[in-house]
Amino acid sequence: MRHIVVGSSHYTPLILAALREIDPAGIIIVIDRSMETAEMLASSIGGKPVVGDPMDPRTHEKAEIEKTDILIASSDSDAMNIRISETAKKSYRVPIVITLINNPANQEEAIARGSDYVISPASPLQSHIKAIISTDKWVKATTPEFFGIDLYLYRVVKTSAIGITISQIREELSGYDAYVIGMTKAGAIIRDPLYELREGDVIALVAPRGMGEAAVEKIRSLLARIQRIRAEMESGRSAYP
């Protein structure tokens, strides 16, 4: 296959390494304004450097952009990446155009102007921060749009979830288009449906995109009900769900 990577952001070396790994014999062209940078990046993966203004038709001609299978816009400027992607898709009909976006607020514009796929490094960063500091809260993990799934994670800390089983949660989701798995604090998948959740364990919920929140709300309702029952039992009263 033929690939073009435009720009030299901090992520460009990672993008180039990924392309070479999945397509060892592919042609990889690196476009950058700086000859030194273009040559350095291209040489790291056995690619071809093209020096010039990424928006100049003469640069496009040197890179033979009309022949490429995949173009990845990877400069530090969202505006530039969106313009390059739009040109690649609308003027040269590049089959797959991928746009690197630093500000997640620009994702919709990138898609509207021609990008097939948008990568926002900030989105996984946000998910990681929320996952690290969130306890007993559902965190929606970032997944590529084209996967078509919602992925929610929950780390057990408080007593509301401690002691319940994966089987109970799955029963609560009966009729919902969602699936739940559990992992221990040590990172092992919980295979026993009667295993009682402990502090530090993780619940992962997968559902078709747009349907995960309803399933999460159902589990929240279960946890709230269990917490209420436990509180009533501790106060010396009997209660049933």
C-alpha positions in Angstrom: 0.0 0.0 0.0 1.0 3.6 -0.4 0.8 5.9 2.7 1.4 9.7 3.1 2.0 11.2 6.5 1.9 15.0 6.6 3.5 17.0 9.4 5.9 16.4 12.3 4.1 16.5 15.5 5.2 14.6 18.6 2.9 11.7 17.4 4.4 11.4 13.9 7.2 9.0 14.8 4.6 6.7 16.5 2.3 6.9 13.5 5.2 6.0 11.1 6.3 3.1 13.3 2.7 1.8 13.3 2.4 2.0 9.6 5.7 0.2 9.0 4.7 -2.5 11.5 1.4 -3.3 9.8 2.7 -2.8 6.2 6.4 -3.8 6.1 6.6 -3.6 2.3 4.5 -0.5 1.9 5.6 2.9 0.5 5.6 5.6 3.1 6.0 9.2 2.2 6.7 11.9 4.8 5.8 15.5 3.8 7.2 18.4 5.9 8.4 22.0 5.3 11.8 21.1 6.8 14.2 19.0 4.8 16.0 17.9 7.9 12.9 16.8 9.6 11.4 15.1 6.6 14.6 13.2 5.9 15.0 12.2 9.6 11.4 10.9 9.9 11.4 9.1 6.6 14.8 7.4 7.2 13.6 6.0 10.5 11.2 3.7 8.7 12.7 3.4 5.2 10.4 5.9 3.7 10.6 8.7 1.2 10.9 12.4 2.3 9.0 15.1 0.4 9.9 18.7 1.3 7.4 21.6 0.7 4.3 23.4 1.8 1.7 20.7 2.6 -1.0 22.8 0.8 1.0 23.5 -2.3 -0.1 21.5 -5.4 3.6 21.2 -6.4 4.2 19.3 -3.1 1.2 17.1 -3.8 2.6 16.4 -7.3 6.0 15.4 -5.8 4.3 13.1 -3.3 1.9 11.7 -6.0 -0.9 12.2 -3.6 -3.4 11.0 -6.2 -1.9 7.5 -6.0 -2.0 7.1 -2.2 -4.2 4.7 -0.3 -4.0 6.4 3.1 -3.2 9.9 4.1 -2.6 10.9 7.7 -2.5 14.6 8.6 -0.3 14.8 11.7 1.0 18.4 12.1 0.7 20.3 15.4 -2.1 22.5 13.9 -5.6 21.3 13.9 -6.6 23.9 11.3 -3.8 22.7 9.0 -4.7 19.0 9.5 -8.3 19.7 8.7 -7.4 21.6 5.5 -5.0 18.9 4.4 -7.5 16.2 5.0 -10.2 18.1 3.1 -7.9 18.6 0.1 -6.9 15.0 0.1 -10.5 13.7 0.2 -12.2 16.3 -2.1 -9.5 17.1 -4.6 -7.6 13.8 -4.8 -10.2 11.3 -3.6 -7.8 9.6 -1.3 -9.6 6.4 -0.1 -8.7 6.7 3.6 -8.0 10.1 5.3 -7.1 10.2 8.9 -6.8 13.5 10.8 -4.9 14.1 14.1 -6.9 16.5 16.2 -5.3 18.0 19.4 -8.5 19.7 20.6 -11.5 17.3 20.8 -13.8 20.2 20.1 -12.5 20.2 16.4 -13.5 16.6 15.7 -16.9 17.2 14.2 -15.4 19.9 11.9 -12.8 17.4 10.7 -15.4 14.8 9.9 -17.7 17.3 8.2 -14.9 18.5 5.9 -13.8 15.1 4.7 -11.9 13.1 7.2 -12.8 9.5 7.4 -11.3 8.9 10.8 -10.3 11.4 13.6 -7.7 10.6 16.2 -7.7 12.8 19.3 -4.8 12.0 21.7 -6.5 14.1 24.3 -9.5 11.8 24.6 -7.6 8.7 25.9 -5.7 11.1 28.3 -9.0 12.3 29.7 -10.2 8.7 30.1 -7.0 7.7 31.9 -7.2 10.6 34.3 -10.9 9.9 35.1 -10.2 6.2 35.5 -7.3 6.8 37.9 -9.1 9.3 40.2 -12.6 8.0 39.9 -13.8 5.5 42.6 -17.3 4.0 42.6 -18.1 6.0 39.5 -18.7 4.8 36.0 -16.1 6.1 33.5 -16.9 6.0 29.8 -13.7 4.9 28.0 -12.8 6.4 24.7 -13.1 4.0 21.8 -12.7 4.7 18.1 -16.0 5.9 16.5 -15.9 3.2 13.9 -15.9 0.4 16.5 -19.5 1.3 17.2 -19.4 0.4 20.9 -19.8 2.0 24.3 -17.3 0.9 27.0 -17.9 1.8 30.6 -15.6 0.9 33.5 -16.3 0.9 37.3 -13.7 0.4 40.0 -15.1 -1.0 43.2 -14.1 0.8 46.4 -17.1 1.6 48.6 -19.4 -1.0 50.2 -22.3 -0.4 47.7 -20.7 -2.9 45.2 -18.6 -5.0 47.5 -20.1 -8.4 48.0 -22.4 -8.5 44.9 -21.7 -10.9 42.1 -21.3 -10.6 38.4 -24.2 -13.0 38.1 -26.5 -10.5 40.0 -25.4 -7.7 37.6 -26.0 -9.8 34.5 -29.5 -10.7 35.8 -30.2 -7.0 36.4 -29.3 -6.4 32.7 -31.6 -9.1 31.4 -33.3 -7.6 28.3 -30.6 -5.0 27.8 -28.3 -5.2 24.8 -25.2 -5.1 27.0 -22.6 -7.5 28.5 -20.6 -7.3 31.7 -17.3 -8.9 32.7 -15.4 -8.5 35.9 -11.7 -8.3 36.6 -9.9 -8.7 40.0 -7.6 -6.1 41.4 -4.7 -8.3 40.2 -6.0 -8.2 36.6 -7.5 -11.7 36.3 -10.9 -12.1 34.5 -13.6 -13.2 37.0 -15.0 -16.4 35.5 -17.0 -17.6 38.5 -20.4 -15.9 38.3 -20.8 -16.3 42.0 -17.6 -14.5 42.9 -18.3 -11.6 45.2 -16.7 -8.4 44.2 -14.0 -7.0 46.4 -12.3 -3.6 46.9 -10.2 -2.8 43.8 -12.0 -5.1 41.4 -13.2 -3.7 38.1 -16.5 -4.1 36.2 -16.5 -3.5 32.5 -19.6 -3.0 30.5 -19.8 -3.2 26.7 -22.8 -2.2 24.6 -23.7 -0.9 21.1 -22.9 2.8 20.8 -25.6 4.9 22.4 -27.0 2.1 24.5 -24.4 1.9 27.3 -25.7 4.7 29.4 -29.1 3.0 29.9 -27.4 -0.2 31.0 -25.2 1.7 33.4 -28.2 3.4 34.9 -29.8 0.0 35.5 -26.7 -1.1 37.4 -26.6 2.1 39.4 -30.2 1.3 40.4 -29.1 -2.1 41.6 -26.3 -0.7 43.6 -28.5 2.0 45.2 -31.1 -0.7 46.1 -28.4 -2.9 47.7 -27.0 0.1 49.6 -30.4 1.0 50.9 -31.1 -2.5 52.1 -27.8 -2.7 53.9 -28.4 0.6 55.6 -31.8 -0.5 56.8 -30.4 -3.8 58.0 -27.7 -2.0 60.0 -30.3 0.2 61.6 -32.0 -3.0 62.9 -34.9 -3.1 60.3 -35.6 -5.7 57.8 -36.1 -4.7 54.2 -36.6 -6.5 50.9 -36.0 -5.2 47.3 
